[in-house]
Amino acid sequence: MLKRHPQIYMSEIKETRFFAQELHPHSRSSARLPSTLEQYLSLFAAAKPGQRAGEASPSYLRSLHAAERIGALRPDARIVAILREPASFVRSLHLQLLQAHVETEKDLGKALALEEGRRREAEAQNEPIPQGLMYSEHVRYVQQLGRFQATFPPEQMLVLIYDDFRADNARTLRQVQRFLEVDESTPVELVEANPTVRVRSPRLYGAMRSLYMGRGPAARLLKPSIKAITPRRLRREAMAMQRRLQWSQPQARDRALMLELRRRYKDEVHALSEALGRDLVKLWGYDTLK
């Protein structure tokens, strides 16, 4: 939505991950991401005079060093963070990682149980710990915000709650526009992005994605031929069918697992409520936990 505002220029690459490269050492998309400051700044070369330039990389919140690095480059940067109820976030993250072909375990409970084993395996092989799959590392909101609060003054930080955004997109968008000091009266189209879906078959999804992206020897040979003999309209219809075959509505929540997660994150929610001066315990229903 911000990208549609005439006074804002957002990087064409949504998640540049530039200030948190240590979290993505083996990313499949790393080849197209900026690795030098010159490459990073080039992402904003097309910004017009007077436009605010920005990007959106969720991993900056999780990174131990991103806040400090951003502050060193632009101490006047504006920071916007949006936080979600922890148990719902972990479930959504698992589905997203399945969709991105990072996670292979379709059952969330089993994926959570694999975390420590994956950590030990990585350490035994002297390889980087697969941070994306370390689910417990993602929900340390108070600690994560603390790193930015230690770097930037309060007036340069805006912390949003996902529930508010979902309840009233337009109002939240205006709040962000005021924070960024751009014209909030400019009409901006409200859009639905990144809907939560379930990957029916991670193996099928991976194979189709590799073919479409031109990865692997077979894909590199077939992809140009496919494009040469199929009209663009048919390719789009084929991709739409592929998505219907591979993705579906997410499965119903495992109530017992979600309750276990909420109990696990109860202390974090209490601490966050105190840090933000807002009763998230009640908003997120943690006041009824036994």
C-alpha positions in Angstrom: 0.0 0.0 0.0 2.8 2.4 0.8 4.4 1.7 -2.5 1.3 3.2 -4.2 1.8 6.6 -2.4 3.4 9.2 -4.7 5.5 10.6 -1.9 7.0 7.2 -1.1 9.5 5.0 -3.0 9.7 1.4 -2.0 12.5 -0.9 -3.3 11.3 -3.2 -6.1 12.8 -6.0 -4.1 10.5 -6.2 -1.1 12.9 -8.0 1.3 16.4 -6.8 0.6 17.7 -8.4 3.8 20.8 -6.2 3.4 21.2 -5.4 7.1 20.6 -9.0 8.2 22.7 -11.0 5.7 24.0 -13.2 8.5 20.5 -14.8 8.8 20.3 -15.8 5.1 23.7 -17.3 4.2 22.2 -20.0 1.8 19.1 -18.2 0.5 18.1 -19.3 -2.9 17.3 -15.7 -3.8 20.6 -14.4 -2.5 22.1 -13.9 -5.9 19.6 -11.1 -6.7 19.9 -9.5 -3.3 22.3 -6.6 -2.6 25.5 -7.6 -0.9 27.4 -4.3 -1.0 26.3 -0.8 0.0 26.6 0.4 -3.5 24.2 -2.3 -4.7 21.8 -1.5 -1.9 21.7 2.2 -2.6 21.2 1.5 -6.3 17.8 0.0 -5.3 16.6 3.6 -4.6 18.3 5.3 -7.5 14.9 5.9 -9.2 13.4 7.7 -6.2 12.3 11.2 -7.0 13.5 14.3 -5.0 11.4 14.6 -1.9 10.2 11.0 -1.9 10.8 8.9 1.2 12.7 5.8 0.3 12.1 2.5 2.1 12.0 -1.3 2.1 10.4 -4.1 4.1 12.6 -6.8 5.6 11.0 -8.7 8.5 14.3 -10.3 9.4 15.6 -7.0 10.6 13.6 -7.4 13.8 15.1 -10.8 14.4 18.7 -9.8 13.6 21.1 -9.1 16.4 22.8 -6.4 14.4 20.4 -4.9 11.9 19.3 -2.0 14.2 22.8 -0.9 14.8 23.7 -1.2 11.1 20.7 0.8 10.0 21.4 3.4 12.6 25.1 3.7 11.5 24.0 4.4 7.9 20.9 6.5 8.5 20.4 7.6 12.1 17.4 9.5 10.9 15.6 6.4 9.6 12.0 5.8 10.5 11.3 2.3 11.8 7.8 0.7 11.4 7.2 -2.7 13.1 4.0 -4.7 13.1 3.6 -7.5 15.7 1.1 -10.4 15.7 -0.2 -12.6 18.5 2.6 -15.1 19.0 0.8 -18.4 18.5 -1.0 -17.2 15.3 2.3 -15.8 14.1 4.1 -19.1 14.5 1.4 -20.9 12.6 1.4 -18.4 9.8 5.2 -18.5 9.6 5.1 -22.3 9.3 2.7 -22.1 6.4 4.8 -19.4 4.8 7.9 -21.4 5.1 6.1 -24.4 3.5 5.0 -22.2 0.7 8.5 -20.9 0.2 9.9 -24.5 0.2 12.0 -23.8 3.2 10.1 -26.1 5.6 9.4 -29.7 4.6 7.5 -30.9 7.7 3.8 -30.2 7.0 2.7 -30.7 10.7 3.4 -27.7 12.8 3.8 -29.6 16.0 6.4 -31.9 14.5 8.2 -28.9 12.9 8.5 -27.3 16.3 9.8 -30.5 17.8 12.5 -30.7 15.1 13.9 -27.3 16.1 16.6 -28.5 18.6 17.5 -31.5 16.4 18.1 -29.2 13.5 20.2 -26.9 15.7 22.4 -29.7 16.9 22.8 -31.1 13.4 23.9 -27.8 12.0 26.4 -27.3 14.8 27.7 -30.9 14.4 28.3 -30.2 10.7 29.7 -26.7 11.4 27.1 -25.1 9.3 25.0 -22.0 9.9 21.9 -22.8 12.1 18.8 -22.6 9.8 17.5 -19.5 11.4 14.2 -19.4 9.5 13.3 -22.8 11.0 14.2 -21.8 14.6 10.6 -20.9 15.4 11.3 -19.9 19.0 13.8 -17.2 17.8 11.1 -15.3 16.1 8.9 -14.5 19.1 11.1 -12.4 21.4 9.3 -9.2 20.7 10.5 -7.1 23.8 14.1 -8.1 23.2 13.9 -7.4 19.5 12.2 -4.0 19.9 14.8 -3.2 22.6 17.6 -3.3 20.0 15.9 -0.6 17.9 14.9 1.4 21.0 18.5 1.5 22.0 19.4 2.9 18.5 16.6 5.2 17.6 14.6 7.8 19.6 10.9 7.1 20.3 9.7 9.6 17.7 11.4 7.6 15.0 9.7 4.3 15.8 6.1 3.2 15.2 5.0 -0.2 16.6 1.7 -1.5 15.2 -0.5 -4.4 16.3 -1.6 -6.7 13.5 -5.1 -6.9 14.9 -5.6 -3.2 14.4 -4.4 -3.4 10.8 -6.7 -6.3 10.0 -9.7 -4.5 11.7 -9.2 -1.2 9.8 -6.6 -1.2 7.0 -7.3 2.4 6.0 -7.0 3.8 9.6 -3.7 2.0 10.1 -2.4 3.2 6.8 -3.2 6.8 7.7 -1.4 6.3 11.0 1.8 5.2 9.1 1.5 8.1 6.6 1.3 10.6 9.5 4.4 8.9 11.0 6.3 9.2 7.8 5.1 12.8 7.3 3.5 12.2 3.9 0.1 13.4 2.7 -2.5 11.1 4.4 -5.3 12.5 2.2 -3.8 11.0 -0.9 -6.1 8.0 -1.9 -4.2 4.7 -1.8 -5.7 1.5 -2.9 -6.1 -1.1 -0.1 -4.9 -4.5 -1.2 -4.8 -8.0 0.2 -1.2 -9.3 0.1 0.4 -12.6 1.2 -2.8 -14.5 2.0 -2.3 -17.5 4.3 -2.4 -20.7 2.3 -1.5 -24.3 2.8 0.9 -26.1 0.5 -0.7 -29.4 -0.5 2.6 -31.1 -1.5 5.9 -29.5 -0.7 7.6 -31.9 -3.1 5.3 -31.0 -6.0 5.6 -27.3 -5.1 9.4 -27.4 -5.1 9.5 -29.2 -8.4 7.1 -26.8 -10.2 8.8 -23.8 -8.6 12.2 -25.0 -9.8 10.9 -25.4 -13.3 9.2 -22.1 -13.4 12.3 -20.3 -11.9 14.6 -22.1 -14.3 16.6 -23.9 -11.6 18.3 -27.2 -12.3 19.6 -28.6 -15.7 16.2 -29.9 -16.8 14.5 -26.6 -16.0 17.1 -24.5 -17.8 16.6 -26.6 -20.9 12.8 -26.7 -20.8 11.9 -23.2 -19.6 12.9 -21.3 -22.8 11.1 -23.9 -24.9 7.9 -23.7 -22.8 7.9 -19.9 -23.2 8.5 -20.1 -26.9 5.6 -22.4 -27.7 3.0 -21.2 -25.2 1.2 -17.8 -25.4 1.5 -15.6 -22.3 -2.3 -16.0 -21.5 -2.0 -19.8 -21.5 1.1 -19.6 -19.2 -0.8 -17.5 -16.8 -3.8 -19.9 -16.8 -1.3 -22.8 -16.3 0.3 -21.0 -13.3 -3.2 -20.3 -11.8 -4.1 -24.0 -12.2 -0.7 -24.9 -10.6 -1.5 -22.7 -7.6 -5.0 -24.3 -7.2 -3.4 -27.8 -7.3 -0.6 -27.0 -4.9 -2.2 -24.6 -2.5 -5.4 -24.7 -0.5 -7.0 -23.1 2.5 -5.0 -23.8 5.6 -6.1 -26.7 7.8 -8.1 -26.1 10.9 -5.9 -25.1 13.8 -4.8 -27.8 16.3 -6.5 -26.3 19.4 -4.3 -28.3 21.8 -1.1 -27.1 20.0 -2.3 -23.5 19.8 -3.1 -23.6 23.6 0.3 -25.0 24.3 1.9 -22.2 22.3 -0.1 -19.5 24.0 1.0 -20.8 27.4 4.6 -20.8 26.1 4.3 -17.2 25.1 2.3 -15.9 28.0 5.2 -14.2 29.8 6.3 -12.6 26.5 2.8 -11.1 26.0 2.7 -9.7 29.5 6.2 -8.2 29.1 5.2 -6.7 25.7 2.0 -5.2 27.1 4.1 -3.5 29.8 6.7 -2.3 27.3 4.1 -0.8 24.9 1.7 0.4 27.6 -1.2 -1.5 26.0 -3.2 -4.4 27.4 -2.3 -7.1 24.8 -3.0 -9.7 27.4 -6.7 -9.0 27.2 -6.7 -8.2 23.4 -5.1 -11.5 22.6 -7.1 -13.5 25.1 -4.1 -14.4 27.4 -6.1 -13.3 30.4 -8.2 -16.4 30.2 -5.3 -18.9 30.1 -5.1 -21.3 33.0 
